Amino acid sequence: MTGQENRAPESTAADAAQRDPDVAQYVAGLPKAELHVHLQGAASVPTVLKLARQHPEVGVPTDEQALSSFYRFTDFAHFIEVYRQVNRLIRTADDVRALVTGLGRDLAGVAVRYAEVTVTADSHLRAGIDPEGLSEALSRGRSEVLDRYDVDLAWVFDVAGDLGPPSADRTLDWVSAYRPEHCVGFGLGGPEAGVPRPPFAEAFRRARDLGLASVPHAGETTGPQPIRDALEALGAVRIGHGIGAARDPALLAELIRRDVVLEVCPTSNLCTRAVTDIADHPLPGLRDAGVRVTINTDDPGMFDTDLNREYLLAHRIFGLGVEELTEFAREAVRASFASALTRQRLLAEIDSYAHARAVAGRP
């Protein structure tokens, strides 16, 4: 596969809109929630270009075409390398706040009403951002997004697995001392290969004591075992990606028994070569097996996608119709850590939207 071929399926939204304009229109207005989106990876191209021009010494391209080529990943390890290089552009609390407000604007543009946003706090702290300033940037950015765009954000704090448990400890120390508003989860990202999950068990126990739900990545680029470890050692209630579970029927049954939700990100998996052909993505099989699945973007700025495109991809590639796409929107709300009142309100909004379209006879 060439670098060009492992980009997002660029024609997905256009093809779906052309072939089935009613579905594209429906998806565009469908109220949605997103559970797996990284703050840094969601930065828009204009935002990254602005930061790159401010900090040319980092080596991130300052030209749009060059940045597009920079975002053509050869494999998952290359993606991690690029991700960390872009992350080095974020130097101040104001940079973090700008990322939050930019994400809120972009989410509002695709009818996302609620999002649980993953923030790698330790990377910002290690870059020299003041701990209290980081918390304030997240809280002020969240308030601005809610007021300006009517998008409700919550925070999931993750650590890169290859930095080890000390990174988790630093993150949780920061949460204990400077906790911003609306923290809901604790995750584990970065490379999986060579990074076992059990050594992080104590950190995740501590996170749960702080009221943070366990939402580690597992089974993104590996097989079933990291998912089993995430369940047993980390007490996972949701799994980031988790597509490796498709290889193990017994694990699928265990996910169903535990009522664990998978945060699936199809375009991301294609771009990082976790899957080599989007038509072979395991999302439909996971869903058909009875596993709870949500659709997400992961790093939309880097993968040239958004949640509407992911839903339309599910329509065009996997053959999912309007009712099934609407159920995905409901599932994301049900699987969220939003308050019961917020979940109730969002589900009612989805139902009202679906009913209005049905009464109108479209689609």
C-alpha positions as CSV (number, residue, x, y, z in Angstrom):
1,M,0.0,0.0,0.0
2,T,1.3,3.4,-0.9
3,G,1.2,6.5,1.3
4,Q,-1.5,7.9,-1.0
5,E,-3.7,4.8,-0.7
6,N,-3.8,4.8,3.1
7,R,-5.3,8.2,3.4
8,A,-9.0,8.6,4.3
9,P,-11.4,7.5,1.6
10,E,-11.8,11.0,0.3
11,S,-14.7,10.3,-1.9
12,T,-16.9,8.8,0.8
13,A,-18.9,11.8,1.8
14,A,-19.1,13.1,-1.8
15,D,-20.1,9.7,-3.2
16,A,-22.8,9.1,-0.5
17,A,-24.2,12.6,-1.1
18,Q,-24.3,12.1,-4.8
19,R,-25.7,8.6,-4.7
20,D,-28.0,9.1,-1.7
21,P,-28.4,12.8,-1.0
22,D,-31.2,12.2,1.5
23,V,-28.9,10.1,3.7
24,A,-26.1,12.7,3.5
25,Q,-28.6,15.5,4.4
26,Y,-30.0,13.4,7.3
27,V,-26.5,12.6,8.7
28,A,-25.5,16.3,8.5
29,G,-28.3,17.3,10.9
30,L,-28.5,14.2,13.1
31,P,-27.6,15.2,16.7
32,K,-24.5,13.2,17.7
33,A,-22.1,12.5,20.5
34,E,-18.4,11.5,20.1
35,L,-16.6,9.4,22.7
36,H,-13.1,9.0,21.1
37,V,-11.4,12.2,19.8
38,H,-8.0,13.4,20.8
39,L,-7.5,17.2,21.4
40,Q,-4.1,17.4,19.7
41,G,-5.1,15.1,16.8
42,A,-8.3,17.1,16.2
43,A,-6.5,20.3,15.4
44,S,-7.5,21.6,12.0
45,V,-5.0,22.1,9.3
46,P,-5.2,26.0,9.6
47,T,-4.5,25.7,13.3
48,V,-1.5,23.4,12.9
49,L,-0.1,25.6,10.1
50,K,-0.4,28.7,12.4
51,L,1.4,26.9,15.2
52,A,4.0,25.5,12.8
53,R,4.8,29.0,11.4
54,Q,5.2,30.2,15.0
55,H,7.6,27.4,15.8
56,P,9.4,26.4,12.6
57,E,12.2,24.8,14.6
58,V,9.9,21.9,15.4
59,G,10.0,20.8,11.8
60,V,6.3,20.5,11.1
61,P,5.5,21.7,7.5
62,T,4.3,25.3,7.2
63,D,2.7,24.8,3.8
64,E,-0.7,23.2,3.4
65,Q,0.3,20.8,0.7
66,A,3.4,19.8,2.5
67,L,1.4,19.2,5.7
68,S,-1.0,17.0,3.8
69,S,1.9,14.9,2.6
70,F,3.3,14.9,6.2
71,Y,0.0,13.3,7.3
72,R,0.3,10.4,4.9
73,F,1.3,7.6,7.4
74,T,3.2,4.5,6.4
75,D,2.2,2.6,9.5
76,F,1.1,3.0,13.1
77,A,4.7,3.7,14.4
78,H,5.0,6.5,11.8
79,F,1.7,8.0,12.9
80,I,2.9,8.1,16.5
81,E,6.1,9.8,15.4
82,V,4.2,12.5,13.5
83,Y,1.6,12.9,16.3
84,R,4.4,13.6,18.8
85,Q,6.1,16.1,16.5
86,V,2.8,18.0,16.0
87,N,2.3,17.9,19.8
88,R,5.6,19.7,20.3
89,L,4.0,22.8,18.7
90,I,1.7,23.2,21.8
91,R,3.8,25.4,24.1
92,T,1.4,27.5,26.2
93,A,-1.9,27.3,28.0
94,D,-3.3,29.7,25.3
95,D,-2.4,27.1,22.7
96,V,-4.4,24.5,24.6
97,R,-7.4,26.8,24.9
98,A,-7.2,27.6,21.2
99,L,-7.3,23.8,20.4
100,V,-10.4,23.4,22.7
101,T,-12.3,26.3,21.0
102,G,-11.3,25.1,17.6
103,L,-12.5,21.6,18.3
104,G,-15.8,23.0,19.6
105,R,-16.3,25.0,16.4
106,D,-15.6,21.9,14.3
107,L,-17.9,19.6,16.3
108,A,-20.7,22.1,16.1
109,G,-20.3,22.1,12.3
110,V,-21.2,18.4,12.2
111,A,-24.0,18.5,14.7
112,V,-22.0,17.0,17.6
113,R,-23.8,18.1,20.8
114,Y,-21.5,16.3,23.3
115,A,-18.0,15.0,23.2
116,E,-15.6,13.3,25.5
117,V,-12.2,14.7,24.5
118,T,-8.9,12.9,25.3
119,V,-6.2,15.1,26.6
120,T,-2.6,13.9,27.2
121,A,-2.0,16.2,30.1
122,D,1.5,14.9,30.8
123,S,2.8,15.9,27.4
124,H,1.7,19.5,28.0
125,L,3.2,19.5,31.5
126,R,6.5,18.1,30.3
127,A,6.5,20.9,27.6
128,G,6.5,23.4,30.5
129,I,2.9,24.5,30.6
130,D,2.0,25.7,34.1
131,P,-0.2,23.0,35.8
132,E,-2.8,25.5,37.0
133,G,-2.7,27.2,33.6
134,L,-3.4,23.9,31.8
135,S,-6.5,23.3,34.0
136,E,-7.7,26.8,33.5
137,A,-7.3,26.6,29.7
138,L,-9.4,23.5,29.6
139,S,-12.1,24.9,31.8
140,R,-12.2,28.3,30.1
141,G,-12.1,26.7,26.7
142,R,-15.0,24.3,27.6
143,S,-17.1,27.2,28.9
144,E,-16.5,29.2,25.8
145,V,-17.4,26.2,23.6
146,L,-20.6,25.7,25.5
147,D,-21.6,29.3,25.3
148,R,-20.7,29.9,21.7
149,Y,-21.4,26.6,20.0
150,D,-23.8,24.8,22.5
151,V,-21.4,21.8,22.5
152,D,-20.8,20.1,25.8
153,L,-17.3,18.8,26.4
154,A,-15.9,16.4,29.0
155,W,-12.4,15.3,29.5
156,V,-10.6,12.0,29.4
157,F,-7.0,12.1,30.4
158,D,-4.7,9.5,28.8
159,V,-1.0,8.6,28.9
160,A,1.3,7.2,26.3
161,G,2.0,3.6,27.3
162,D,5.6,3.7,26.2
163,L,6.3,6.4,28.8
164,G,5.3,3.9,31.5
165,P,3.5,4.2,34.8
166,P,5.5,7.3,35.9
167,S,3.6,9.2,33.3
168,A,0.3,7.9,34.7
169,D,1.4,8.9,38.2
170,R,2.3,12.5,37.0
171,T,-1.1,12.8,35.3
172,L,-3.1,11.6,38.3
173,D,-1.1,13.9,40.6
174,W,-2.1,16.8,38.4
175,V,-5.7,15.7,38.3
176,S,-5.7,15.4,42.1
177,A,-4.3,18.9,42.5
178,Y,-5.7,20.9,39.6
179,R,-8.7,18.9,38.4
180,P,-10.6,20.9,35.7
181,E,-14.4,20.7,35.5
182,H,-16.0,17.7,33.8
183,C,-13.3,15.1,34.0
184,V,-14.9,11.7,33.3
185,G,-12.2,9.1,32.2
186,F,-8.7,7.9,32.3
187,G,-7.1,6.2,29.2
188,L,-3.9,4.6,27.9
189,G,-2.8,5.3,24.3
190,G,0.4,5.3,22.2
191,P,2.0,2.1,20.9
192,E,0.6,-1.2,22.1
193,A,3.3,-3.6,20.8
194,G,5.8,-4.1,23.6
195,V,3.7,-2.1,26.1
196,P,1.8,-4.6,28.3
197,R,-1.3,-3.3,30.1
198,P,-1.0,-4.9,33.6
199,P,1.8,-2.6,34.8
200,F,-0.7,0.2,34.7
201,A,-3.2,-1.6,37.0
202,E,-2.3,0.5,40.1
203,A,-2.6,3.8,38.1
204,F,-6.1,2.8,36.9
205,R,-7.1,1.8,40.4
206,R,-6.1,5.2,41.5
207,A,-7.9,6.9,38.6
208,R,-11.1,5.0,39.6
209,D,-10.7,6.3,43.2
210,L,-10.6,9.8,41.7
211,G,-13.9,9.1,39.9
212,L,-12.4,8.5,36.4
213,A,-13.8,5.7,34.4
214,S,-11.3,3.2,32.8
215,V,-11.2,3.7,29.0
216,P,-7.8,2.4,27.7
217,H,-6.9,1.8,24.1
218,A,-6.5,-1.9,23.3
219,G,-6.6,-4.1,20.3
220,E,-6.1,-1.3,17.9
221,T,-3.0,-2.7,16.1
222,T,-2.7,-6.0,18.1
223,G,-4.8,-9.1,18.7
224,P,-7.2,-10.0,21.5
225,Q,-4.8,-10.3,24.5
226,P,-4.3,-6.5,25.2
227,I,-8.1,-6.3,25.3
228,R,-8.3,-9.1,27.8
229,D,-5.6,-7.4,29.9
230,A,-7.5,-4.1,29.7
231,L,-10.6,-5.8,31.1
232,E,-8.9,-7.8,33.8
233,A,-6.0,-5.6,34.9
234,L,-7.4,-2.1,34.2
235,G,-11.1,-2.6,34.8
236,A,-12.0,-1.2,31.4
237,V,-15.7,-0.2,30.9
238,R,-15.0,1.1,27.4
239,I,-12.2,0.2,25.0
240,G,-10.6,2.6,22.6
241,H,-10.7,0.8,19.2
242,G,-10.8,-2.8,20.3
243,I,-11.1,-4.1,16.8
244,G,-8.7,-7.0,17.6
245,A,-11.6,-8.6,19.5
246,A,-13.1,-9.7,16.2
247,R,-10.5,-12.5,16.0
248,D,-11.7,-14.2,19.2
249,P,-15.4,-15.3,19.6
250,A,-14.8,-16.0,23.3
251,L,-13.6,-12.5,23.8
252,L,-16.6,-11.1,22.0
253,A,-18.8,-13.0,24.3
254,E,-16.9,-11.6,27.3
255,L,-17.3,-8.0,26.0
256,I,-21.1,-8.7,25.7
257,R,-21.3,-10.2,29.2
258,R,-19.5,-7.3,30.7
259,D,-21.4,-4.8,28.6
260,V,-18.2,-3.1,27.5
261,V,-18.4,-0.6,24.6
262,L,-15.9,-0.4,21.8
263,E,-15.0,3.1,20.5
264,V,-14.4,2.2,16.9
265,C,-12.7,4.7,14.5
266,P,-12.8,3.3,10.9
267,T,-10.9,6.0,9.0
268,S,-8.2,6.1,11.7
269,N,-7.7,2.4,11.4
270,L,-7.2,2.7,7.6
271,C,-4.9,5.7,7.8
272,T,-2.6,4.0,10.4
273,R,-2.8,0.7,8.5
274,A,-4.4,-1.1,11.4
275,V,-6.6,-2.3,8.6
276,T,-5.5,-2.4,5.0
277,D,-8.8,-2.2,3.2
278,I,-11.8,-0.3,4.6
279,A,-14.2,-2.9,3.1
280,D,-12.6,-5.5,5.5
281,H,-13.0,-3.4,8.6
282,P,-14.5,-5.5,11.5
283,L,-17.0,-2.9,12.6
284,P,-20.0,-4.7,11.0
285,G,-19.0,-8.0,12.3
286,L,-18.5,-6.6,15.8
287,R,-22.0,-5.1,15.7
288,D,-23.6,-8.2,14.3
289,A,-22.0,-10.3,17.0
290,G,-23.9,-8.2,19.6
291,V,-21.0,-6.1,20.9
292,R,-21.9,-2.5,21.7
293,V,-20.1,-0.2,19.2
294,T,-19.8,3.5,18.7
295,I,-18.4,5.4,15.7
296,N,-15.7,8.0,16.3
297,T,-13.0,10.0,14.5
298,D,-9.9,9.6,16.8
299,D,-7.7,12.3,15.2
300,P,-9.9,14.0,12.6
301,G,-7.4,16.8,11.8
302,M,-4.7,14.3,10.9
303,F,-7.0,11.9,9.1
304,D,-9.0,14.4,7.1
305,T,-12.3,13.3,8.5
306,D,-15.2,14.3,10.7
307,L,-18.1,12.4,12.4
308,N,-20.4,13.0,9.4
309,R,-17.9,11.4,7.1
310,E,-17.5,8.4,9.4
311,Y,-21.3,7.9,9.5
312,L,-21.5,8.2,5.7
313,L,-18.6,5.7,5.4
314,A,-20.7,3.3,7.4
315,H,-23.5,3.9,5.0
316,R,-21.6,3.6,1.8
317,I,-19.1,0.8,2.7
318,F,-21.0,-1.2,5.3
319,G,-24.5,-0.6,3.9
320,L,-26.0,0.8,7.1
321,G,-29.2,2.6,6.6
322,V,-30.7,5.7,8.3
323,E,-32.3,3.7,11.1
324,E,-29.0,2.0,11.9
325,L,-27.1,5.2,11.8
326,T,-29.6,6.8,14.1
327,E,-29.1,3.9,16.5
328,F,-25.3,4.5,16.4
329,A,-26.0,8.1,17.5
330,R,-28.2,6.9,20.4
331,E,-25.6,4.3,21.4
332,A,-22.9,7.0,21.7
333,V,-25.1,8.9,24.1
334,R,-26.0,5.8,26.1
335,A,-22.3,4.8,26.4
336,S,-21.2,8.3,27.4
337,F,-20.4,9.4,30.9
338,A,-22.7,12.4,30.6
339,S,-25.1,13.0,33.4
340,A,-28.4,11.2,33.3
341,L,-30.2,14.5,32.5
342,T,-27.8,15.2,29.6
343,R,-28.2,11.8,28.2
344,Q,-32.0,12.0,28.5
345,R,-32.0,15.4,26.7
346,L,-29.7,14.2,23.9
347,L,-31.7,11.0,23.3
348,A,-34.9,13.1,23.1
349,E,-33.3,15.4,20.6
350,I,-32.2,12.5,18.4
351,D,-35.6,10.9,18.6
352,S,-37.3,14.2,17.8
353,Y,-35.0,14.7,14.8
354,A,-35.6,11.2,13.5
355,H,-39.4,11.5,13.9
356,A,-39.5,14.8,12.1
357,R,-37.7,13.4,9.1
358,A,-39.9,10.3,9.1
359,V,-43.0,12.5,9.1
360,A,-41.6,14.5,6.2
361,G,-41.1,11.2,4.3
362,R,-37.3,11.7,4.0
363,P,-35.4,9.6,3.6
